[in-house]
Amino acid sequence: MAALLLVTVCAGAGALVAAQWGARETVLVLARPVDAGSVLAREDLTTVGIAVDTGLDAVPAAASGTVVGQAVAYAVPAGTLLTRGLLGAAQSPPAGRAVVAVVVSPGQWPPSLARGARVAVQASPTSSPTASTVSGTAPSMPGSAWTAVVVDVNAREGDKTVLSLLLAEREARAVAAVPVGQLSVVHLAHGGGR
């Protein structure tokens, strides 16, 4: 009898735990990249199911009417989970982040890059180490790479293009220390690694 009771209690507890883990909520995700200060439209949003109680301040899909028409505080790429913290007056760059300008020539970047794209910025292996003039940053070494998000793409006279890239402030300083012409930019898949 005790064994039967123990089996019943364990089975019930297992079913409860499985139900809790399997609980999902449909939340809002950005369907396309948005710039800081942009006003959200329905076309900017899509949905995805996530585990409930993830600790994120995700906006439920049912609350889409409360975010459409609101400004986005930061430039964010497509696929980003929409949280209330992303909404508000433009905050660019966000605290701890910086925007750095990178001048590239044909062959150093994919010309199809657009705002919101995730990229790897790679120091040319033929470049020599550069000493940083900015306190607290390490010199940029050949083969160094940083992950960034494209904020803007501007063509200049001739064959040069300026990419504005958002990344961690310390990394932005390191990228800025690399001489012009010694960086290449690689377009990464959404969610890709370094």
N, C-alpha and C positions, 0 to 999 in steps of 0.2 A: 504494500500500500504506500509506504514512504517512497519507494522507488518510482511508483507511478506519479505521485505528487511532484517529486523532484523533476521528472521528465516533463510534466505538464508546465511547471513553472519555468523551466529552462526554455522550452519551446515558445512559450508566451513572451518571455524576455527577448529571445532572439528575433521573433517577429516584430516586436516593438522597435528594437534597434534597427532592423532592416528597413522598416517603414520610415524611421527618422532619417537615415542616411539617404534613402531614395527620394525624400521630399525635395522638390525642385520648384523654383519660382521663375516666372518669365519676367525678364528685366530689359531695359533699354540699352542699346549699343549704337554707336555712331556708324551709319551706313557708308559715310564718305568722310574725307578729311574736312575739318572746319578750322577757320582762322580765329584767333583771339578777337573778341568783339563781334563775331558773327551772331546773327539771330537765328536760333534753331527753327527749322521748318519740319513738317512731317516727313518730307523726303530725306532728311538728314538722319532719320532714326530707323532702326530695325530692332528685332528682339532676339533674345537667346535665353535658354533655360540654364539656371545655375543652382547649385545646392543652397538650400535655405540656411540661414545663420552662418554665412561665410565671413561675417565681420565687416563686410563692405557696406558702404552707404549707397547701394545701387538703387536706381529709380525703377520702381515696378512698372511694367508695361501698362498697367491700368491707369497709371498717373501721367501718361504721355501728354494729356491736355494741360497739365500744370507746368510743363517745361517748354512746349512749343511756344515760340514768341519770346523766349528768354535769351539773353546774350550768353555766350560762352566766354569764360575768363581766359582760357589758354588755347593756343593752337594745338589741336590733337588729331592724331591719325585715325583713319577708318578702323573699326573693330574695337575701339576703346569703350569700355564699360562706362555708361553715363552715371555719374554720381552728382549729388547736390553741390559738392565742392568744386566741380568744373564750371558751375554757373555763376554769373555775376559780371561785373565790370572787367574789361580787358586787363589782364595781368601778364604782360609779356616783357621779358621772360619771367617765369615763376621764380620764387626764392630758391637759391641754390643752383639755378640753371643760368645759362648765358647763350647769346646768339653770336656766332662767329662767322665772318665772311671768308669764303674760300674761293680763290680765283683758279679756274680750271680751263684747260684747252681741250679741243677735240681729242678723243682717245683717253682722256682722264676721267670721264664720267659718262653715264648713259644719257643721251640727249632726251630721252622720254621721261626723265625725272620731273615730278610735280610736287607741289606743296603737300605735306603730310606723309611723304614717302620715308620709310626707314632705310638708312644707309649706313655703310661702314666707311669711315675715312681712313685711308691707308697711307702711311708715310712711305715714300719710294725707297726701296732697298738700296738704291744708289745714292741716296742723300746722305750727307754726313751729319753726325750728331750736332744738334744746335744747343747752345747754352741758353737757358732761360734767363731773361732779364726781369721776369716777374717773380717776386718772392713767393716761395712756397710751391713752385711747380717744378717737376722734374724735367730735365732736358728731353726733347723728342728724339728718339732713337730710330734708325732705319728699321722698318718692319712694324713700328708701332701702329695700332689701330684703335679707333674709337667708334662707338655707335651713336648715331644722331638722327634727328628728324629734320627734313627739309622744311624750312619756313618760307623761303622765297627763291625764285630762279630769275636772274636778270642778265640778259645778253648785253655785252659791252661792244665797243667798237672793235672791229677785227674779229678774230676767232675766239676771244676770251669770254668766259661766262662767270658771273659771280653767283655762288650758291650761299644762301644764308642758312646756317645750320644751328639747331637747338640741341645742346647737350649739357652735361654737368659742368659747372663753372670751372672747376680745376682742369677738366679735359679740354674745355674751350680754350683755356690759356695755353695748354700744350699744343693744340692744333694751330693756334695763332703764331706760335714760335717756329713753326716749320716754314722754311722759305717758299715763296711763290714758285709754283711749277713742280714741287716735290710731293704733291698729294694726289692720290687717285680716289675716286668715290665709287663705291659698289652699291647697287640697289639690292636691298635685302627683302626677302619675303616677310609679310606681316608675321610677327612672332618668332622670327629667325634669330639666331644667336650671333655672336661676334665672329 
